[in-house]
Amino acid sequence: MSTKLRNNKGKNTVIWILMGLMVAGLGGYGVTNFGAGIGSIGSVGGRDVDLRDYARALNQEVRAMSAQLGTPISFAQAQQFGVTARVQAQLFAATALDGEADDRGLSVGDAEVRRQVTGIQAFRGLDGSFDREAYKLTLRQEGLTEAEFEMRLRADAARGLLQRAIIGAAAAPETFLTSVANWTNETRDFTLAELIASDLDAPVEAPSEDALKAYYDTHPEDYTKPETRQITYVWLSPEMVQSDIEIDEATLRNAYEERIDEFVVPEKRLVERLVFASEDEAKAAKARLESGEVSFEQLTAERGLTLADIDLGEMSRQELGAAGDAVFAMEEPGVVGPLPSNLGPALFAMNGILAAQETSFEEARDMLLPELTIDRARRLILDRSESMADVLAGGSTLEQVAEQEKMQLGQIEFNTETSEGIAAYADFRDAAEQATAEDFPQLVELEDGGVFALRLDGIDPPTVRPMDDVREALIADWIRAETHSRLLAKATEVQAALDNGSTLAALGLVTTHYDGFARSGHLADTPGIVAERAFELEEGKASVVDAAARVFVVQVDAIHAADAAEAASYANALEPRIEQSVAGDMLELFTTALENEKGVTVDQSAINAVHAQMQ
């Protein structure tokens, strides 16, 4: 059954119309047979919107979006991105314009159609010229005859004539351009003061009990304990079994030998290597260097390199090969060479000496022992985890599991504020949030090698905490709110004084002055609304700004009109975008009016048939 299509297309429709659909279906996946009697997805003024065009356009859009995202997307994902609605709006708008072009007798001749056909890349042969066989084959793959395709090209060209006639007169209003350019490039001088607690005439005193109770009663959400889950759990961590593990001396010595490179580090040098094509070239460069004609960095630059390009980093004598002895003979930074390298004769710059480091087994023992113990503990838990899981699966309670498997049994009130103990683990938090009373406890592995299982015992709804339990926070909140309120009152007094001719500096406030501040400028460590307010005020006027729990007073000292040359340059750069926007709006309004006048219907069953084929 056909239904009325709502005319609520956005800017995307206009963009699609402007782009045109001359070869929308070429290169697609082909069109499936959707069944006899289904030829359109709707109509505009009795003019059908071809179902095959819709299928081709959807295929093309899904492909284009996949290419844009860099990964294939499913049709369901494309629907979520609004592709189906966008393509439908595009096709119905194009059909409305086609009908109007026909009504007005707009058309193009055979020569124009021929020019367009022969200009399409898909229809060209290996030599780059038009290939009629390629033309026929491509259209056949798309389920189109030559006559159908050329008829569509003619219609597209006629629609293009209509579109150009509609938007041809679009121009950016000069007054608008000038106003925007002047507004954008205007600058201001202003003075800013932030009021803080020390600016008050007297410090805020501690609240009375009545004031505290009133604040508590009016802000219950700030003192409400969130929904809390009563959780019982069993937990076994590597640290819990660490005391049961002994590491013998032989194992420690084997670990030390396996990691000997960490504990015995030979003396090293920080080295840069500049390679030359020949020994003579390297010697000539060294002579220039020694004479002071050039620096090592300049020699490097002459070869089109930077010091970072030739940096070898930390090198041992062995790693430097044949050059090792000469480089390590140097006792202070300098350049030595030419010396042989695996790339040819080179100059070596030694920039620093890294002394040898040796950690004895006795020194390394205190580091190795806990590491090996924890690693052994993790493996022990892993070995026991199958037994633990079997006990749980057998129907034992967590209490029984804890006793039998020597696990820690605990209870926790878990909510969004809980992060202590086992609740510090993300896996536990996820399991606690998702648990239901019907769930059977299951063993879950933690990222540190531990395991746990939990049971949901009950859920407490959100409740307001007793006033005495939150008294400390309540007092701090009241003082903060009262201070802010008094600062706003003080700021209002300051503004009144400024309106009567005073200045911020004369009122004893700490101020910051800004000259020639641009509308696009940024105030460091200050909410953006402060600068925005400065550009809303008249010259000489002041305003209080309450932003992000901070209180400011801003006073505009001077307003500077935009520089004429800068404003003109800005207007020139803005003009094409405004013209494009005006043209788009004109075309959208015209198309909407056509659809309203001609009447639009949608055959949802046909659309569903296309979607079903693309799932």
N, C-alpha and C positions, 0 to 999 in steps of 0.2 A: 504494500500500500504506500502511495506517495504522500509525503508530508511537506509542509511549507518550510523552506530554509530561512533561518534567521539571518538578516543582513548585518552581521557584526564583524566583518573582516577587519584585520588590523593592517599595519604597515607592511607586513610580509607579503600580502596580496599584491600591493602596489609594486613592490620590488620585483615580484615574479612577473607581473604584466610587463614592466619595463624591460626585463631581460628577454622576454619573448619565448615562444615555444616552437620555433621553426623546425627543430629536429629533436623534439623532446624524447621520442621513443628510440632513437637509433642507438644500437649497442646494448640493448636491454636483454633480459633473459628470455624474451619471447612471451606470447600471450596464450594462456590456456583457454580451452573452450569452456565457457561458463554456462552452457546449456542453451537450448533453443528458446527463443522468445525473450531473452535478456540481452538487450543491445545498448542500454544506456543506464546511467546512475541517476538520471533526472533530466530536467529541462529548464530552459529560460525562455519564457514567451513562446513555448511550443517548439523551441529548437533544442534537440537532444544533446546531452553531454555524453559522448561515446564512452562506453564501459572499457573498451580496450585502451583508449587514451588514458583513462584513470589508472589502469593496471600498469601501463608502461611508465607513467609519471611516478607512481609509487616505487616501482623497481629502481628507477633512476635516482630518486631521492634517497632511498635506503643505501644504494651504492655510494652516493656522494657523501652522505653522512658518515658511512664507514671509513671512507678515505680521509675525511676530515679528522675523525677521532683516532685514526691509525689502527683500528681494530674492527673486525666484522661485528655488526650489531644485528640482532634478531628483529623480526617484524614487530613483535610485542614491544621491544624497546623503542623502536621507531614511533609506535603509537604513543608511548609515554612522552616522547619528545614533541608530539603534536604534528607529526608529518602528515597523517591522514587528513586532519582538518585543514592544514595549510594547502595541500594539493587540491582538495575539493574546492576551497575558496578560489584558488588560482584558476581552475578549469571553468567554474561557473562564471567568474568574472570575464574570462576570455570569450566564453560563449555569448554572454550579453553584448560584448563589444562586437563580436562577429555579426550578430543579428542587426545591430545598429548600422554597421558598415554596409550590410546588404540593403537595409531600408533606405539608406542614403545613396545607394548606387555606386559605392566605392569599389574599385577593382584595379588590377594591374594586368598588363598585357602578357602575351606568351613570351616575349623577349625577356621580360623581367624574371618570369618563372624559370626560363632556361638558364639565365645567368646565375640564379640562386642554386639550381640543381647542379650545374657543372662546377660551382664553387665549393661544394661540400667535400671535405677531405675523404670521407668514407667511400665516396664514389669514384675515387681516383685510382689508376693503375700504378704499376711499378715505376713507370716513366713520369708520373705526376700529372698526367692528362686524364680527362674524364673517360671512365671505362663503363660502357653500358652494361656489360655483364656483371661487374661489381655492383652497379646500381640495382639491377634486377635481383641479384642474390641477396643483397642487404635488405631490400624491401620484403622479399619473400620470407626471410627469417623473422621479420617483424609482423608478418601477416597482413601486409599492405600491397595493393596493386599500384602500378605507376600512376594510374588515373587518380586513385584515392590520395596518394602522397602529393601529387602536383596540385590537386584541389585544395589540400590543406595548406600548401605553401602559398597558393593564391590568396586563401582566406587570411593567413598570417600576415601577408604583405598588405592586404586591405585594412586589416586591423591596425597595422603599424601606421598607415596613413591617417587613420582616425585618431590614434593616440597622439601623433605628432601635431595634428590640428588642435587637439584639446590642450596640450601642454606647450604648444609653440609660443604662446604669448606670455608664458610664466616668466616673471622677473622679480628680483628681490627689491622690495620697496626701498627707495633711497633713504627716506626718513627713518625707517626701521634700522637699516644698516648703520647710519650715522649715530643713531641713539644707542645702539648696542655697543658700537666701537667706543664712543665717548664714555659710556657707563663702565665698560670693562677696563679701560685704561686710565680712569680717574685714580688719583692717589690722595692720601690724607695724612695729616699730622695729628697725632692724638697722644694723650697722656693716660697712663694706666696705673691703677693702684689696686693691690689685692689686700683686703682687710683680713687680719688674723686676730686671734684671741687677745694678743697684747695691745691691740688698738682699742679695745673696749675700755670704758671709763673705770670699770671695776671687774675683777675676776668673777667668773661664775661660781657661785657658792654651791655646796652640796644640796641636793634636793630634799625637801621635806617628805615625810612618809606619804602624805596625801598626794603630793605632786608625783611621787614615784608610782603610787598605785594608779593614778589617773593615766600616766604614760603606759604602764603595763596593760591596763584595760583597753587602751586604744591601739595597741600594737601587738595583738596576740600572735600574729604570724611570725614575728621575730623570735618568739620564745616557745614555739611549738616543736615538740619532739616529733620527728618524722615517723611514718609507719615503721614499726620495729618487728623484726622476725626473731623469735626465740629459737635458737639453733643449738642442738647437741651434736658434737663432732668427736671423731677419733682422729689422731694425727700422729704421724711418725716422721721425724725429720732426721737428716744425717747427724746433726748435733746431738740428738737424743741417744743415738747408739754409738757415738764416738768413743765414749768411755769403755765400751766393751771390746774395742779393737786394739790390738797390739801390732806394732810394726817392728820387725827385727832389724838388727844392724845391717845385715847383708842386703836387705831390700832397700834401705836408705842409701847404702853405698852404690848399689846398682843405679838408683835414680840419679844420684850425683854424677856418675860417669856418663849416663845417657844425656845429661844436660850440661856437660862439661863446658860447652861453648858459652853458656850463660855465666858460669862461675870463673872461668879463666879466659880473660879477654886480653889479647896481645896489644903491645903499644901500636898506636895508629897515627896517621898523619891526615890532615885535611888537605886534599890535593886537587888542583886543576891541571888539565893536560891539553896543550895546544899542539896539534899534529900538523906536520908539513909534508909536502910532496917529495922533498929530497933533503939529504943531509946538508947540502950547501945552502939551501933556502933557510933551513932551521938555524944554521950558523950565522947567516947574515942577519936574521931577526934577533938572535941573541946579542950580536955586536951592537945593533941599534939600541937594544934595551940597555946594555951596559954603558953606552955612551950618553945615555939620558935623552936620546932623541925621541923615544916613545916610551909609554908605559906598557905593562903587560896587558892591561885592559884595552889600550889602543891597538896593540898588535892583534888582539882577538877581534876587535871591531873591523879591522881592515880585511879580515877573512869572512866578514858577513855573519859573525857569531857574537853571542853574549857570554859573559862569564858563567851564567847559568847553564849554557849549552855545553861547556867543557868541564863542568864541575863533576869530579869523581866521588866527592863525599869523603867518608872515612875509609882509608885504605891501610891495610897491613903491609909489611915488607913483602910477604909472599904474594899478595894480590897485585903488587906493582911489578912483579916479574923481574926482568933484567934491570929495570930502573930503580928497584927497591933499595939497593945498598946506597946509591948516590942520594936519593931523597931522604933516607933515614940518617945519613951522615950529617945532614943539616941540623944545626942546633937552634936556629931562629928562622922566621919566615923569609922566603926569598924565591928566586927562580934558578933552576939548574937544568943543564942540557946543552946541546941536544943529547937525548937518550933514546934507546930503542923502545918501541912499544908494538903491540900487535897490529897497530894501524899505520906504523911508519915512524920515522924520526920525530921527536916531540920535545917541547920545552915543558917542564913540570914546575908549577908554582906551588910551593908548600906554604900553607896559611896558618897552620896550628899543629901543636903536638898534643896528642891524647895519651896520657900515661897508661901503662899496662895496669890491669886490675885483676886481682886474683882473690877469690873467696874460697877459703879452705873448707874441707868437708865439715869440720867442727863448727865453722861459722854458718855454713849453709844448712846444717842439720835442723836448727830451730825453725827454718822456713819450710824445709821439705816434710818434716814430720806431720804438721797439721794438714798440709795439702794431701799427702798420701793417706792420712787417716780419714779425711772427709771423702776422698775418692773411694776408699774401701767401704765406707759407710753407705755410700750411694749404691754400690754394687750389692751390698748385703740387703738393703731394702728392696732392690730390684728382685733379688733371689726370693725374698719372702713375700713379695706382693701377690704372687699367684696363690699362695696359701691364704693370705688375708682375703682375697677376692672370693675364694671358695667358701670360707667361713661365712662371709656376708651372704653369699648366694644360698647357703644352707639355711638361712632364716634366723641366724643369731642376731641378737640385739647389739647395738653399738657398745653397750656396757659389757656384754659378754665378749665381744671382739677385743675390746681394750684389755680385758683381763687375760684372755687367752693368748693374744699376739703381743702383749706388752706395749700397747700403744697408749698415748696420752689421751685421756677422756676429758672433754671440756664442754662448757656451755658459754654461749655468747649472745648478747642482745645486738643483733645486726641491723643497721640501717645505713643510709647514705653518708652518715657522719663517722661510721666505724672504720678505723684503719690500723688498729693496734693488733699485735699478735698474729694469729693466723689470718686475720682479715687484711693483712698487708699484701697477701698474695692475690693477684688478679683472678686466678683460677678458682680460688675459694669464693671470692666476691661474686663471680658469675654464677657459680653453683648455688650459692645462698639466695641470690635474687630470683633464680628460676625454680627453686625447689617448691614442691607442693606437698600437702599432707599425705597424699596417696603414693608419693614416690618411694621406691625401695632404695635404701642407701647403697651407693656404689663407690668403689674405690677409684679415686682420681689422683693422677700424678701431678706433682708440683714442679715448677721449673728448676728448683734446686735439688731435685732427686727425692724429695719427700713424697708422702702419700697421705690422703685423708679420705674420710667418708662423713657425710652429715645427715641429720634428720631434722625436719621442720616440726617443732613442737607446737607452735602457735604463732599468730600474727596479732600484734597490738596496734590498733588504729592510731593515727596522729593525735596527740594530746598536748595541751598547753602545760608547760612545766610549772610547778608551783613557784610563786614569786620568790620565796626564800632560796630556792635552788639556783635562781638566775640573778640574784641581787647584785652581784659584782658587775656583771655585764649590763644589767638594767641601769645601774647608776652611771656607768660609762656612756651608755647610749643617751640617757637623759641629758647629761652634761654636754655631749656632742650636739644634740638637737637644740638645746637651749642656747649654746654658744652660737650656733648657726643663725638662730632666730634673732638674737641680739645683734649679730653682725649685719644682718639684713636691715634691722631698724637703724643701726648706726650708718649704714650705707645710704639709706633714705635721707637721713639728716645731712650727710655729706653732699648728696645731690642737690638738696634744697639750698645749701650754702653756695654751691657752684652756680646754681641758677641765679643767685643774687650777686654774682660777680666775683666770688672768691676763686682760689685755685687749689688744686690738690696739694701742691707743695706747701702752700700757706696754712693748710689744715694739719700739717705735721705728719702726713702719711708718706710712706716710702713709695716713690713713683718711678716709673720707667717711661721715657718719652720716645716716640717713634716719628721720624720725619720721612715724608715721601713713601709711606707704606702702600704697597699695591694691593688691589682687591684680591689677587691670587696669592698674597703673601702668607707666611706661616709664623705664628708666635710659638716659640719653643716652650714646652712644659705649660702650656695654657690652652684651655678648651677652645675649639675653633669658633664657638658662638661669640666669643669676646670680640674677635676681629670683625665678624659679621655685624655685630651691633654697632661697631664704630662706623661702618659704612651705611648704617640706617639713619644716623643722627645728622641733624643740621649743624652747621658750623657754630661753635661756641656752646653747644648743648652737651649735657652729660646724661649718663644712664647707669642704673644698677644692673649688674649681670649676675644672676644666680645660676652657677654652672657646676655640675659634678661635685656638689657639696662644698663649693668654694664661692666666695663672694668678691666681686670686682666692681670698681667704679671706673668708667671710661669717659673721657671728655675729649671731644673733637676740637682741636685748636685751629685747623685750617683745612680747606678743601681745595685741591689743585685740579683744574680741568686737565683732561687728557692732552698730551702733546699732539699737535695737529698732524704731524708726519706719522707718528706711531698709530694714531687713530685711523688715518687714511690707509695705511698698510694693512692694519687689522681688518678694516672693512673690505678691502680688495680680496683678502684671503677668505673672508667669510662669505662673500657674495655667491660663489658657485654652490656652496652647501645650502644656502637659503633658497636659491633658485631651484635646486633639486627638490628641496622639501616642499616648496610651493607647488611645483609641478606634480609631485606625488600626491599632495592633498587634493589638487584639482582633479586628477585622474580618479582618485578614490571616490570623491564625491560624485563625479559624473557616473562612474560604474555603479555605485550604490543606487543612484537615482534610476538608472536603467533597470536594475534588478527589481526595484520597487514598482516601477511602471509596468514592466513586462510580466512580472510574476515568476517566482522560482519554486520549483518542486524538486524533492529528493526522493529517490526510490531506495529506501534503506535496505530492502532485501537484496537488491543488486549490489549495493556497496558491501553488504555482509558476505555475499558470494565471492567477491574479489578478495576480501580479507581472509576468508577461509582458505582460498587457494594459496595465499602467501604465508600462512602460518608455518 
